Amino acid sequence: LIALMPFIVILFVFAESLRLPNFQIVLPGVMFFGLLLILLDIPYITANHIYPPGRFIINFLSLAKGVLVAFIFVNLIRSERYLAIAIQAFLIVAFISALIGIGQIALVYFMGITINFASEAAEWKPNFLGLTLRATGLTTWPSWLADFSVLALPIMLFRCFNATSLLWRTIYLIGLLVLLSAIFLTLT
């Protein structure tokens, strides 16, 4: 579901531009850089003897999602209120994804059940504990969960220090611990 979200939200952007006559769709410069990055995916098509065709599709969709996310952010976040909503949604998704990543490892460790959303075979890594599953959360690769969580850490930390009540400070502190645990469990 999270992989399809940019493609779904783009429909909302176009619907919003049709609904509001003064809503202009903007193409940020970073989109053109992203489109150039998509060209780097072409060697995966030509090297079928090295990479399976599925690799091209996975890379192309990942790059397309990145370009669409830049497009969506520039076109939807046009006020401070929308920015606050986007940051809150980002923190919630990061927290839920981290919790799912922790749950994946707990299921393997305590029940022997492997649930992994990795784009390839379940991602196992040797370490001092033996062969261990790497947490992926809602992403398709452990490193992406780590990247996503690392991006959420400073915002969560800022919110923790600037919380207006002890309850919110505790909530953000729990969020920080969950994010840090998920980063550790990705073994990245």
C-alpha positions in Angstrom: 0.0 0.0 0.0 2.8 2.5 0.9 4.4 1.7 -2.5 1.2 2.8 -4.3 0.6 5.9 -2.2 2.4 8.4 -4.5 0.4 7.1 -7.5 -2.8 7.5 -5.6 -2.0 11.0 -4.2 -1.1 12.3 -7.6 -4.8 11.7 -8.6 -5.7 13.9 -5.6 -3.4 16.7 -6.9 -5.0 16.6 -10.4 -8.5 16.5 -8.9 -7.6 19.5 -6.7 -6.3 21.4 -9.8 -9.6 20.8 -11.5 -11.7 21.7 -8.5 -9.9 25.0 -7.8 -9.4 27.3 -10.7 -6.5 29.2 -9.1 -4.6 26.0 -8.2 -1.6 25.8 -10.5 0.4 22.7 -10.9 4.1 23.4 -10.5 7.0 21.3 -11.9 9.9 21.6 -9.5 13.5 21.5 -10.9 14.2 18.4 -8.9 11.7 16.5 -11.0 13.9 16.9 -14.1 16.9 15.6 -12.1 14.8 12.6 -11.1 13.8 12.0 -14.7 17.5 11.9 -15.6 18.1 9.4 -12.9 15.4 7.2 -14.5 17.7 7.0 -17.5 20.2 5.2 -15.3 17.8 2.3 -15.2 18.1 1.6 -18.9 21.2 -0.7 -18.5 19.0 -3.1 -16.5 16.9 -3.7 -19.6 19.9 -4.4 -21.8 21.7 -6.7 -19.4 19.2 -9.5 -19.1 22.0 -12.1 -18.8 23.1 -10.3 -15.5 19.9 -8.8 -14.1 16.4 -10.3 -14.3 13.8 -8.1 -16.0 12.0 -7.7 -12.7 15.0 -5.6 -11.5 14.3 -3.0 -14.1 10.7 -2.8 -13.1 11.5 -2.5 -9.4 14.1 0.2 -10.0 11.9 2.1 -12.4 8.9 2.2 -9.9 11.2 3.2 -7.1 12.6 6.1 -9.1 9.2 7.1 -10.4 7.9 7.2 -6.8 10.7 9.5 -5.8 9.9 11.9 -8.6 6.2 11.8 -7.8 6.8 12.5 -4.1 8.8 15.6 -5.0 6.0 16.7 -7.4 3.3 16.0 -4.7 5.2 17.9 -2.0 5.7 21.0 -4.1 2.0 21.0 -5.3 0.3 20.1 -2.0 2.3 21.9 0.7 1.5 25.5 0.0 1.0 26.8 3.5 2.3 26.4 7.0 -0.8 24.5 8.0 -0.3 22.0 5.2 3.3 21.6 6.2 2.4 20.9 9.8 -0.1 18.3 8.6 2.5 16.7 6.3 5.1 16.5 9.0 2.6 15.0 11.5 1.6 12.4 8.8 5.3 11.6 8.1 6.0 11.0 11.8 2.9 8.8 12.2 3.9 6.7 9.1 7.5 6.4 10.3 6.3 5.3 13.8 3.9 2.7 12.4 6.5 1.4 9.9 9.1 1.1 12.7 6.6 -0.7 14.9 5.9 -3.2 12.1 9.6 -3.7 11.6 10.0 -4.4 15.3 7.0 -6.7 15.2 8.6 -8.6 12.2 11.7 -9.4 14.3 9.6 -10.3 17.4 7.5 -12.7 15.3 10.7 -14.4 14.0 12.4 -14.5 17.3 9.5 -15.7 19.5 7.2 -17.6 17.1 9.4 -18.5 14.1 7.0 -16.7 11.7 8.7 -14.8 8.9 6.7 -11.8 7.5 8.8 -9.7 5.3 7.9 -7.1 2.6 11.4 -7.3 1.0 11.3 -7.0 -2.8 13.5 -10.0 -3.1 14.0 -13.1 -0.9 13.6 -12.5 2.8 16.6 -10.4 3.9 18.7 -12.3 6.4 22.1 -11.1 7.6 24.8 -12.9 9.5 26.0 -11.2 12.7 27.2 -12.1 16.2 23.8 -13.5 17.1 23.8 -15.9 14.1 21.7 -15.5 11.0 19.2 -12.7 11.7 16.2 -11.3 9.7 16.5 -7.6 8.9 13.4 -5.5 9.7 11.7 -3.8 6.7 8.6 -2.4 8.2 6.3 -1.0 5.4 9.2 -0.6 3.0 10.6 -3.2 0.6 14.2 -3.0 1.7 15.8 -2.8 5.3 18.0 0.2 4.3 14.9 2.1 3.3 13.3 1.6 6.7 16.6 2.8 8.3 16.7 5.8 6.0 13.0 6.7 6.6 13.5 6.3 10.4 16.7 8.4 10.4 14.8 11.2 8.5 12.1 11.1 11.2 14.5 11.1 14.2 15.5 14.8 14.2 11.8 15.9 13.8 10.7 13.6 16.6 13.6 14.8 18.8 12.7 18.5 18.1 9.0 17.7 19.0 10.1 15.9 22.1 12.1 18.9 23.4 9.4 21.4 22.5 6.5 19.4 23.8 4.0 21.5 25.8 3.1 18.8 28.3 4.6 15.8 29.9 2.1 13.5 28.0 3.3 14.7 24.6 7.0 14.6 25.7 6.4 11.0 26.8 4.7 10.1 23.5 7.5 11.6 21.4 10.1 9.9 23.7 8.4 6.5 23.0 8.4 7.4 19.3 12.1 8.1 19.5 12.8 4.7 21.2 10.7 2.9 18.6 12.5 4.6 15.7 16.0 3.9 17.2 15.0 0.2 17.8 13.8 -0.1 14.2 17.1 1.4 12.9 19.0 -1.1 15.0 16.9 -4.0 13.8 17.5 -3.2 10.1 21.2 -4.1 10.8 22.1 -1.3 8.4 
